[in-house]
Amino acid sequence: MPAAPRQSSLSTTTLTTSQGYTISTASVLTVPLSAFPAQTLKVSLSGTLIQITLRQRSTGLYADFDANSTRFLSGILCQDRTWLVRDAAIGLPGDFLFADTQGQQNPYATALGSRFLLLYRPGWTA
């Protein structure tokens, strides 16, 4: 059964990405994560069942994204407030980023779902 995303619970109303863009936290959803070094979850977002696989390695946290049994992205390094997909041409219905709720560190497995939130922004902007 897919995990259910929830409206972002960040206390701020805006979030500045590492690329300098400001987004409203009201326009993003939080993807539920557990504090495990390796996990795979399926979540229904924008009418698409997306499978997200996260793996902690010595060099950082990495993500794979699949939808409709097709791998769209593999081995993406997860960094704080940095969009992971970055392009509508990839084929996913939106973009993801990790947000550090206590500073500006890159995410690590033992604090996923608490300190580090995975946020989803539906659709694409020009």
N, C-alpha and C positions, 0 to 999 in steps of 0.2 A: 504494500500500500504506500503511495507517495506521501512524503511529509508535507504538512500544510504550512505555507509561508504565512508570516504575520506582518502587520504594519510595523514599520521601524519603531523601536522604542528608544532611540537616541534622544537625549534630553535637549540637544540643540535643534534649532529649526533649519539650519543650513550646514552644509558640509563642503569643505574645499578639497578638491582632489589634488593629487600631486602634479597634475597638468595645469592647475590653476583655475579650473572650472568650479563654480559654486552650484550645488544642487540642493533642493529642499528635501529634508528627510521625510516629509509628508508624501513625496512622490516615489519612495522606494519601499520595497518589502524586505524583511529579514528572513533569510533562509536558516532554518533551525539546524544547528550543528552540535556535536558532542565533542568532548575534550579527549579524542583518541588520535594517535599518530597516523593511523590509516583508516579511512572510512569511505563508504560509498553510499550515497543517498539518491533517491528519486523524488523529484518535486515537480508538481504541475504549475507551470508559469506561462502566462499569456496563451493558454490553450495548448501548450506543448509539454509533454512529459520529458523532463531533462534529468539526466543522470550526472551527478557530480562526484568525482572521485578525488579525495585529498590524500596526499602522502607527505609525511614529515621526513626530510632527509637532513644530513648534516649541513647542507648548503641552503636550507630554507624549506618552506612549505610549497608544494606543487599541486596543481589542479589539472584534471582532465574533464572535458565536457562532451557528453553524448546526448543526442536527441533522436528519437525514432530509430533506434538501433544503429545510428551512424556516429562515428567519432568526428567531432568538429574541431576540437582543440586538445592537444596533449602536452603535458609537461610544462604548463604555464607557471612561472614563478609568481607567487602571491606576495605582493608588497602592499604596505599600508596606503590606502586611498588612491590606488592605481587601478584603472579599469583593466579588466582581464581579457575581454573579447575585443573591444575597440573598433569593430567594423561590422556593419550590417551584412556585408557580403559573405561573412563567415557562415551565415545561415541560422544563427540563433535569434530568438525573438526579442532580445534585450541584452543588457550588459551587467556584469557583476563587479563588485569591489569589496575588499576587506576594509573595515574601519576599526582602528584602535580606540576604544572608549576611554582610555586612561593616558593617552600620550600619542606618540607617532612612531611606534615600533612596528616592524614587519610581523605578521602573525606567526605564531608557533602553536603546535598541537595542544599543549596542556592548558591553554586558555581559550580555545575555540568555543564559541557559543556564550562566553561570559565577557571577557575583555575584548576579544576579537569577534566582530559580527560580520557575516557575509551578507551583503546587501545586493538586491536585484532591482535594476531600473528597467521597466518595460519599454519597448519601442526604441526608436533611434531619433536623434536630433541631427539636423543638417550640419 
